[in-house]
Amino acid sequence: MLVNSKTFYTNHAQEIDRYRASQDKSLHLVNIDSRYPNLDSEKDLVKMSFNNFSEIQKLIDAEKRYKLIVVTDLFELSEDIHYFLNLINQMLEKDGKVLITSINPKWNRLLGVFEFLKLKNRTNKRNYIPPKKINTIARSSGLELLLTNTRQIFPFSLFGIGTFVNKLLELLLFYLNIGIKTYSLFRPLFNTKKTGSKSIIVPAKNEAGNLEGLINRIPYFGDDQEIIIICGQSKDDTLGVANKLKAENKKLNISVLTQSGKGKANAVHEAIEFSNGELIAILDSDISVDPETLEDFFKIIEDGYCDFVNGTRLIYGKEKGAMRFLNVLGNVSFQFLISIVIKQKLTDSLCGTKVFRRNYLDHLKDWSDSSLIRDPFGDFDFIFSAAYSGQKILEYPVHYRSRTYGSTQISRFRDGWKLLIYFINSLYRFNVSK
């Protein structure tokens, strides 16, 4: 009597969606003998035998290129892993990614027992490829590992009780990576340069005295740049100053928006909806970060080093009064917790300066729309959604300056509690099957 694999593969299909963006072209390579439920209905799915690469070669010959290629039930059975990965790499777009899904080798012996007891279909002998060692193999084929995680410890429904048990085990044991299914995401090791039009978003509330100095210091990136100043309800003349700067600087292509909602996160999201650039930067209007550094932020992205650049204020010494002691303590504490969840060692999660490509925005929207609590600043939304969807994140160290006008918009205790609850929700989402 075979154990029903429907729950296992349903969860697997939902996990794959985490890495897909609606506008991107994707390909799913699946073992023809797999019990994956969408074999005949999923778009851009190719069924193939585990050592017959003719289907892949047909796609290469047709010059097909994909933003995401997913591999299911093939990699751990392949007898020529190097050749297999080389073929896949040929089908990737320049900034594409590969998601290798395979059986966690920790389960090989137990699954062998299931097969002996005829509780599971027999499969060919699996390769022993621990997730931590897969990167050295992939790099020989021009791919680098971005992240690896596991899912499904108890993949049975049992009238809904099994689903609860599985989620509980995943949450409690997330750091052990003992799920049956392993997900490893890769990107090309050598990316080519890719320039693009630029949008610079400046959220501003009670910043009338800072805007002119800020705008005058933003580097000019050419005719295909735009600066979007989005103004919250202010006690000073922030909106008036923004409109004056727009009128006086036609060459800079400045747009001025009036925020309809409240909070910095809402302002940034509204400005993103209005923006047109292929590359998007967020720059706080308090001039605590030198605007000139945007040149370096954009260059890191355009040179292909990563998908998302986040500023870090905690490398260099800070100017006196730039960050209060409790804020420093909160930043360090949150960053320690965040690094555990996203499994990347970042030094600063709340720096307001960041740059990313437009094709990442679908992942940002999916993340923020399904969050139980709103991020008051938006910085957590960006970091968590980028890590969750497998974007390569790099940090750029900035000098953190003290304000010369106005006061901080942050409430340490009210907003700190919101971020803590947000963190707990994110811990669950990162480590539990959908």
Summary of the structure (lengths in Angstrom):
residues: 434
radius of gyration: 23.8
end to end distance: 27.7
largest distance: 78.7
contacts: 1394
relative contact order: 0.11
helix: 41%
strand: 19%
